[in-house]
Every structure is written in C-alpha cells, then in structure tokens.
Amino acid sequence: MTYYQPFPAPQAPFVPVRRSHTADVVVTSMLITTYLGGFLLVAFFSMFWVMATDSCGYQTCNYDNLTWAYVLTDLVGGLVLLSTSIAAIVLMVRKHIAFWVPLLGMAIQLVLLVISFGLLDSIVS
C-alpha cells in the first residue's frame, strides 16, 4: 500500500567534504624553509659585493648602484620573504592550496637577484 505524501521527505543538508591537505602543508612548509635558507645564503654573500668597488681607487664609480643592489636584494627580498610566508601560512590555516606562494616568492627573489647583479655590473663607469 502506498501512502500519499504531499511534500518530499526532509533530507540532511549537503555538507561538502573537505579533503585533507597534509601533503600541501608538508610541501609548503618545506618550500618556505628552503626559501628562507636561500635568502639567508644570498644575504650572506651580498656582504661580499663591496669587492665590486675594488677598482674604484683609480676610476670613477657609481656607489648608488651598490646601495640599490643591497636594498633590492636584502631589504625588498626580506619583505617578499616575510609577506609570502605570512600569505602561505594564512592559506594553510584556511585549508587552501598554498604551495604556489613560496614558489612565487622564490621567483620574485630570483628576479631581484638578477636586477642586483645588473646594478653591480654597472658600478664601474
């Protein structure tokens, strides 16, 4: 015997299933650590860039380019590292894919390093 039901039976509300992002958290953490190590290595070796001015004893040199190379690599690079680390952590806490953020930061750091090398090359006039 079939009963007439004027309305459909209530169903449980649809709750989307959130997948585990363990691999993303591990990879993002490793990339942030690698980025930090690379930045510290570049910041250490940037101390030796002053040797680019060795020939300035008998030539005219543009010391402003050395200053800008330091600013780009150390100061701006540090700000990029800090901002990408914070952004990646916020994305991981919100359960979003975050591995691309440290990769983007590394790419920006590489561009800053290439620009700094160009500035170092132009110190000696």
Secondary structure, 3 states (H helix, E strand, C coil): CCCCCCCCCCCCCCCCCCCCCHHHHHHHHHHHHHHHHHHHHHHHHHHHHHHHHHHHHCCCECHHHHHHHHHHHHHHHHHHHHHHHHHHHHHHHCCCCCCHHHHHHHHHHHHHHHHHHHHHHCCEC
